[in-house]
Amino acid sequence: MLTGQGNYLVIEPATVADADRFAADAPWARADEWRPAGSSLVAKIKGEPAGIVVSATNRVHPTRDPAFVFVAEPFRRRGIGSALVKSIQTRRSMPLSVKAHPGTLTHEFYKSLGAVRYQVCPPERIDTSSVEVRRWALENRREDIRSGDRLSLEQLTEAWTELYEIVHAPWSPTGTRSGLLAEFGPMIQTELDPSRSVFVVRNDRVAAACFVFGTDGDPDVEAICESLDPANRLARADVAACMAEVLVNAGGTPVLFDGHITDPQFFPTLQRIPGVTGKELELLEIPAPGPPVREQ
C-alpha cells in the first residue's frame, strides 16, 4: 500500500474545498468536523484528491457510526479505500455501519475489511400500473383508512417515532424517546407528505401507519409501513390496508417500500404482493479495531 509523502498516499483532514471536489459523486462529502463528532478524511496522491471517507456519531442509533467511502475511478484497486477506512477508525470509538448490494464490488470491499451483515432490506419496488398489483390492493383496501392531513404534526411525529422504535428494537437499539422526537420532528415537518400518508386509527390511537415521503414531482413514491401494535390480531390486516391505500393512490407511479426482513408485519405482507422487484440491500458492520496487543 502507498504511504508517506511526495508521490505517495497522504491522508489528512478534509477541507471544504476537498468536500466540494467530490460533491458530484459523493453528495454526503463534508469537511472535517462539519459538526460535533463528525470526521472526514481525504486521500491525496501528488496533492490530487483521490478519495474521501466521512463518519459521525449516529444520533438515532448510538451503537454504530455510519460511514461513507468514495474513491475516484483512476485511483481504485490501489488500497486507498482500505487506507481511508482504517484511518477513520482511529478517530471513531464505535463499529462502522455501511450499506451494499450483495455481489457488487462495494460489497466485496467491505467484506474484505471484516464487515459482517446485521440486517437485510429486501427488494421493495412495486409497479402500481400492474393489473395484479392493483387487484391485490383493491382486495385489501378498507374504508377506515385515515389520511395524514387529518392528524396534527405532533401526532405524526409521535407515530413515526413509535414505529421507528418498534422496527429497530430487536437489532439496532435507538436513543432516548426525547432525543428521537427532537431528531425526527424537523424531518416529518419538511419531508413527509401527509396527504399521501395513511393510517389506521383505533380508539383514538394510531394502530398502523404508512408514511410517504417526497413530493408529487418525484419519479417514485417512498413509503415506510408497520403496525404500532404488532401483537394485535388485526395488525397484519391493518398494515395490508395501509399499503393497499398507498398503492391505489400512487396511480401508476412506482412505490418503493423501505423496510427490513425482520419487520413483524410489513415484510410478511410485502411477500404477498405480486411482482415485487429490486435488489436486496445489506446493512454491514465493520467492527471497531481491538486494542493493540502488547508484546510479552
N, C-alpha and C positions, 0 to 999 in steps of 0.2 A: 504494500500500500504506500502511496506517496505521502511523505511527511517532510517537515522542515520549511525552509524559506526559499526565496528565489524562484526557480522554475517549479517548485514543488507545492504540494497542497498546504494551504493555510486556512484554518477555521477560526473565525472571530465573530464577535457580536455583530448582528446585522444592523445596518443603519436604515434610515428612511429611504435613502437612495437605493440601497440593496433591495429592500422590500418592493419598491416601485419597479425595479428591474424585472422582478419575477411575477408581477401582478397579473399579467395576461394569462399565464399558465398556472399560477398558484394564487388565486384571489384571496386566500387566507393569509398570505405573507404579511408579516408585520416587522417593525423594527424591534430590537431587543428592549425588554422592559416596557413595552407599549402599555401594559397595565401591571398592577402589583402581581408578583409571582408569574409574570409572563416572560418566557425565554425564547430567543430567536437567534440562531447562528447561521452564518453564511460560509460556504466553502469557496475559496478562490484559488485559481491557478494562474500564475503570472499576472496576478492582480485582477483577473477577469472572474466575475461571479459565475460559479459552476452549479451551485445547488444551495438549497436553504431548508432548514428544519425549524418548526415552531411548536412549542408546547406551553401549557399553562395549567394552573390548578383548576380542576373542574368544580364549579360552584354547585353543581347539581349532584354529581356522583363523586364524592370525595375520596374513593378508594383507588381511582386511576386518573392519570393525567392524559388527556387527548394529545396526540402528536400528529403532525402533518409533514411529509417529506417530499421534496421535488428536486430532481437533478436534471439539468438541461441535456437534451439528446446527445450532443457531441461528447459529453463527459461521462456517459453511463458505462456500466460494467468496468469501472476502474476503482471500485472500493470507496467512492466518495459518499454514497448514500449510507453505507455502513459506518463510515467515519463520523458522519453527521449525527446519526442516531446515538452512537456510543458517546459522542461529545455532549449531546443534550442530556444524556442520562446522568452525567456528572453534576448537572445542575437541578435535577429533579429527584425527589425522595420517594415517589410512588412509581408503580409499574406504568408503562405507557400503553395507551389504548389506540389502536389503529383499525382501519377497515379495508377489506379487499375482497374481490370476487375470486373464488377458487379457480385454479387453472390459469391464472394470469401471472405475468412476471412480477407484478407488485406483491401478489400473494406469496410467491416463491421467495421474494426478497425478505419479507417479514418473517417467514418461517425459518430462513437461514439465520436470522438473528435470535432464534429461540422462541418466537411468538407461538402462543397456544390459543386455540379457539375457545371463547367463553359464551358466544351467542351466535345465532343464525337468523338472518332476516330472509324469509322465503320469497320466491317470485310473487309479485303482487300487482302486476299491471292487468287491468281488465278493460276490454273493448266494449263499451256500452252500446255500440251500434250492432253488436251481435244479437241475433234473434234468440239464441239460447240464454244469453245473459239477461236480456230483457224479460224473458219468460220466468227465469228464476226470481228476478227482482219483483215482478208483479205478483208472484205466488207468495212472497214473504213480506210484501208491503202491508202496513197497517194504518188505520185512520187515527190512532192515538199518538202519532209522532208529532213532536213539537219543534219548530224551527228555533235556532239560536237567537234570532232577533226578538224573541219573546222573553228572553232571560236577561238579567242585568249583567254588567261587566263583572261584578263581584261573584255572581253565581257561576258564570262561565269560567272564571279563573279558579274558583274553588273546585269545580267539577274536573277541570283539566288536571289540577294538581293531585286530586284524589285518584284519578285514572292513572296518572303517571306513577304514583307510588305503588298502586296495585300491580301494574305491569312489571315494574323493575324490582320489586321487593325480593324475589327469590334468587336473583343473580347479580344485581348491581345496586346495592343499597343507596338510597338517596339521602340528602341532607335533611335538616330540620324542616318542619312544615312552614314555619315563618320564613325561612330562607328561600324555600321553593316558591312561595307566594310572591315574594319580592322579586325573584328572578323571572317568574312566568308572567306576572301582571303586565309589563310593557309588551311582551310578545303577543299575548292574547289581544291586547288593545290594538296593536298595529298590524298583525299578520293574519289573525283569524278572520274568516268570512262568516259572520254569524248567520246571515240569511241562507247559506248553503249548509251550515252545520245543523245536525238534527239530534233530538234527544227523546228518550222515554222518561217521563216524569211520573213517579208513583208516590202517593202520599206526600206530596209537596217536596219530594226529593228526587234528584236526578238518579235514575236507576241504570241507564245505559246512555252512551254518547258516541257520536261520530263527528269529530272535529274536522272541519275542512279549512285548509289554509290556501292562501293565494288570492288572485283576482280573476275576474271574468276573462281577462286577456291572456291568461296562462294557457299553454297548449295542453296541459294535463291538470287534473284535479288531484290534489294530495289530501288523503283522509286518514285519520287515526281513530280506530273504534275499539271499544271494550265496554264490558259491564262494570258498573261501580258497585255491584252486589253480586259477584261472580258465583257465590254459592246458592243463590236463589234458583228455584226450579224453572223460572222464566228467563233466566239470564241469557241463555243462548238464543232463544227466540227474540229477545229484546235486541241483541246485537245484530241478528239477521235482519230485523225490521229496520234498524238504523242504516245498515249497509245497503239494503234494498232501496231505501228512500234516496240515498246519495246517488246510487247507480241510475235510478229513473230520472232524477233531476239533472244528471250530467248531460242528458240529451245527445248522446253520441260521442261526447268528449271522453277520452280515456281517463280512467280513475286509477291512481296509484295508492294502494292501501299500505301504509307504513306500519309494520308490526314485527313480531318475533314468533318463533315456533313454540315458545313457552307461554304465549298469551292464552289465558284459560278459556276464553270464549271466542275471541277473534279468529285464532288460527284454525280451530276445527270448523268454523263457519266458512272461512276462506276456501277450505278444501272442498266444500260442497258446490262452489260456484264454477260453472263450466268455463273452459278456455282461459284460465289464468296463465299469463306469460311473464317473462322477465328472467333475470339472473339472480341466483342465490348470492347473498352477501354475508360474509363472516365478520364478526367483531373479534379482534385478536388482541391478546395482551402480551406485550414484551416485558418479561419480568425485570424488576429492578436488579441491577448487579449486586451481588453479595459483597460483604466487607472483604477487603484484601486479606489473603492468607499470610500469616506471619511465618517466616522461616524459623525452624527449630534449631 
